[in-house]
Amino acid sequence: LASRATHLESLGQWREAERLRFRVNADLEQMRECGYCRGMENYARHLAKRSEGEPPETLLDYMPQDDWLLLVDECHITAPQISAMFAG
């Protein structure tokens, strides 16, 4: 938050920096109180402590490496999703 807000301020975008600080602080407060907030996926990398550019975990990360079976319903939706997870 601090580095992004500083970057916005260096570009002269004071309102955007203030809006960013307000929104993030409001979201953090709601997460502390309720356990979630709207747009929580925007914080997924930070909550999972992943580096910038590191891909998120997928269903395949939770499967054993050598022996498992996945039964698929609605394959027209699920098959492309699994393909994307496999590709990373």
TORKOL-4160 file (C-alpha; in steps of 0.2 Angstrom, whole numbers, padded with zeros to 4 digits, m for minus):
88
<pt num="1" X="0000" Y="0000" Z="0000"/>
<pt num="2" X="0013" Y="0012" Z="0005"/>
<pt num="3" X="0024" Y="0010" Z="m0011"/>
<pt num="4" X="0009" Y="0011" Z="m0022"/>
<pt num="5" X="0002" Y="0026" Z="m0014"/>
<pt num="6" X="0019" Y="0035" Z="m0014"/>
<pt num="7" X="0021" Y="0030" Z="m0033"/>
<pt num="8" X="0004" Y="0038" Z="m0036"/>
<pt num="9" X="0009" Y="0054" Z="m0027"/>
<pt num="10" X="0025" Y="0055" Z="m0036"/>
<pt num="11" X="0014" Y="0056" Z="m0052"/>
<pt num="12" X="0004" Y="0070" Z="m0045"/>
<pt num="13" X="m0011" Y="0058" Z="m0042"/>
<pt num="14" X="m0016" Y="0064" Z="m0025"/>
<pt num="15" X="m0034" Y="0059" Z="m0025"/>
<pt num="16" X="m0030" Y="0042" Z="m0032"/>
<pt num="17" X="m0017" Y="0039" Z="m0018"/>
<pt num="18" X="m0029" Y="0045" Z="m0004"/>
<pt num="19" X="m0043" Y="0034" Z="m0012"/>
<pt num="20" X="m0032" Y="0019" Z="m0012"/>
<pt num="21" X="m0027" Y="0021" Z="0006"/>
<pt num="22" X="m0045" Y="0024" Z="0012"/>
<pt num="23" X="m0051" Y="0009" Z="0002"/>
<pt num="24" X="m0038" Y="m0003" Z="0008"/>
<pt num="25" X="m0039" Y="0002" Z="0026"/>
<pt num="26" X="m0058" Y="0000" Z="0025"/>
<pt num="27" X="m0056" Y="m0017" Z="0017"/>
<pt num="28" X="m0043" Y="m0023" Z="0031"/>
<pt num="29" X="m0055" Y="m0017" Z="0044"/>
<pt num="30" X="m0070" Y="m0026" Z="0037"/>
<pt num="31" X="m0059" Y="m0042" Z="0035"/>
<pt num="32" X="m0054" Y="m0041" Z="0054"/>
<pt num="33" X="m0072" Y="m0039" Z="0059"/>
<pt num="34" X="m0081" Y="m0050" Z="0047"/>
<pt num="35" X="m0068" Y="m0062" Z="0040"/>
<pt num="36" X="m0071" Y="m0056" Z="0022"/>
<pt num="37" X="m0074" Y="m0040" Z="0011"/>
<pt num="38" X="m0080" Y="m0036" Z="m0006"/>
<pt num="39" X="m0066" Y="m0039" Z="m0019"/>
<pt num="40" X="m0056" Y="m0050" Z="m0007"/>
<pt num="41" X="m0048" Y="m0058" Z="m0022"/>
<pt num="42" X="m0038" Y="m0042" Z="m0024"/>
<pt num="43" X="m0029" Y="m0047" Z="m0008"/>
<pt num="44" X="m0026" Y="m0065" Z="m0012"/>
<pt num="45" X="m0008" Y="m0064" Z="m0016"/>
<pt num="46" X="m0004" Y="m0054" Z="0000"/>
<pt num="47" X="m0014" Y="m0066" Z="0011"/>
<pt num="48" X="m0006" Y="m0081" Z="0004"/>
<pt num="49" X="0011" Y="m0073" Z="0005"/>
<pt num="50" X="0015" Y="m0076" Z="m0013"/>
<pt num="51" X="0028" Y="m0065" Z="m0023"/>
<pt num="52" X="0023" Y="m0054" Z="m0036"/>
<pt num="53" X="0020" Y="m0064" Z="m0052"/>
<pt num="54" X="0019" Y="m0080" Z="m0043"/>
<pt num="55" X="0004" Y="m0090" Z="m0049"/>
<pt num="56" X="m0010" Y="m0094" Z="m0037"/>
<pt num="57" X="m0013" Y="m0111" Z="m0030"/>
<pt num="58" X="m0026" Y="m0122" Z="m0039"/>
<pt num="59" X="m0036" Y="m0138" Z="m0036"/>
<pt num="60" X="m0021" Y="m0148" Z="m0044"/>
<pt num="61" X="m0009" Y="m0142" Z="m0030"/>
<pt num="62" X="m0020" Y="m0151" Z="m0017"/>
<pt num="63" X="m0020" Y="m0168" Z="m0026"/>
<pt num="64" X="m0007" Y="m0181" Z="m0023"/>
<pt num="65" X="0007" Y="m0181" Z="m0036"/>
<pt num="66" X="0005" Y="m0199" Z="m0042"/>
<pt num="67" X="m0012" Y="m0207" Z="m0040"/>
<pt num="68" X="m0029" Y="m0198" Z="m0040"/>
<pt num="69" X="m0045" Y="m0198" Z="m0049"/>
<pt num="70" X="m0056" Y="m0183" Z="m0054"/>
<pt num="71" X="m0074" Y="m0186" Z="m0058"/>
<pt num="72" X="m0081" Y="m0171" Z="m0069"/>
<pt num="73" X="m0098" Y="m0165" Z="m0071"/>
<pt num="74" X="m0102" Y="m0151" Z="m0083"/>
<pt num="75" X="m0087" Y="m0155" Z="m0093"/>
<pt num="76" X="m0089" Y="m0140" Z="m0105"/>
<pt num="77" X="m0085" Y="m0129" Z="m0091"/>
<pt num="78" X="m0074" Y="m0139" Z="m0080"/>
<pt num="79" X="m0062" Y="m0146" Z="m0093"/>
<pt num="80" X="m0055" Y="m0129" Z="m0099"/>
<pt num="81" X="m0053" Y="m0124" Z="m0081"/>
<pt num="82" X="m0043" Y="m0140" Z="m0077"/>
<pt num="83" X="m0033" Y="m0137" Z="m0093"/>
<pt num="84" X="m0029" Y="m0119" Z="m0087"/>
<pt num="85" X="m0024" Y="m0125" Z="m0070"/>
<pt num="86" X="m0012" Y="m0138" Z="m0077"/>
<pt num="87" X="m0004" Y="m0125" Z="m0089"/>
<pt num="88" X="m0002" Y="m0113" Z="m0074"/>
